Amino acid sequence: MIALTQSYVQSLFDYNKETGDFLWKIARGRNVKVGQKAGCLNKNGYMSVKIDGSSYLVHRLIWLYETGAMPEKYIDHKNRIRSDNRLCNLREASFSDNCQNINLPKHNTSGHMGVSWYARDNKWNVYIKINGKNKWLGRYSLLDEAINARKLGEDKYYNLPKQETASC
């Protein structure tokens, strides 16, 4: 991959801040027309675009387009929608912060991250993952108490934005 510059990316694309889409400024080959939406969804749900034979994640290019620098860290989609590339929905994040802003696993029964039912004691277990290790936050009889304990743990240990809808 070549090192892209802000001016080069801006010469290739227009950025629609309301939709988060990149639009081609120039025709490229027979399949790319001026004004056409650039890129496609990759297998992980992120928008990806090819520039000079190399593939790039669109959210990282938008960061370069808007700030003038390629992100040093991860770019997190605040609302967890990987294809929502509006700048107001993007933030530079550490690996740990990015990993915490995830959707609930399909097997979750409480409806809340880090809160699970412990049938042996008929109580809710609460934990939080910090640097790859689970930290115990307690066991609670009431789901509301368990949820509150988890939220307090997030406030203490994580640098997450409050759940946002990223309405710009």
C-alpha positions, 0 to 999 in steps of 0.5 A, a space after each residue: 500500500 502507498 501512503 495516502 495523503 489528504 489531498 490525494 484522497 480529496 482529489 478522488 472523492 467528494 464526502 457527503 457528511 450527511 450520509 457518510 458516503 464517498 462519491 467518486 470525483 473522477 471516472 476510473 475504468 469502465 465501471 466507475 462513473 463520476 458521482 457514483 458511490 465509492 466502495 462496497 461492503 466487505 465480509 465484516 460489514 465495513 465499507 471498503 474501496 480500492 485505490 490504485 490496486 490497494 483496498 482501504 476501509 472507508 472510515 479510515 479514509 474519511 478520517 484522513 479526508 477530514 483531519 489530514 492524518 491517517 488514524 494512529 489507532 482504531 476508528 470506532 463507529 459509536 452507534 455500532 453500525 459499521 457502514 455508518 461513516 458519518 464523521 459524527 459517528 466516528 471516533 479514534 479509539 484504543 484497541 481496548 475501547 474499540 473492543 468494548 463498544 460491541 453488540 450483545 452476543 447472541 447467547 446473552 439472556 439478560 439483555 445486558 453485557 457482562 450480566 448473566 444468570 447463575 442458576 446454582 445460586 439463583 443470582 445474576 453474575 456481573 463481570 467486566 473485561 479489562 485488558 483481556 481478563 474478566 473482573 468480578 463485580 459481584 452477584 445480585 438477586 435482582 436484575 436491576 441491581 446487577 445492571 446497575 453494578 455493571 454500569 458503575 463498572 463501565 464508568 469506572 474502567 472504560 472510556 466509552 461514550 454514552 450509548 449514542 445514536 450519532 444523530 448529526 
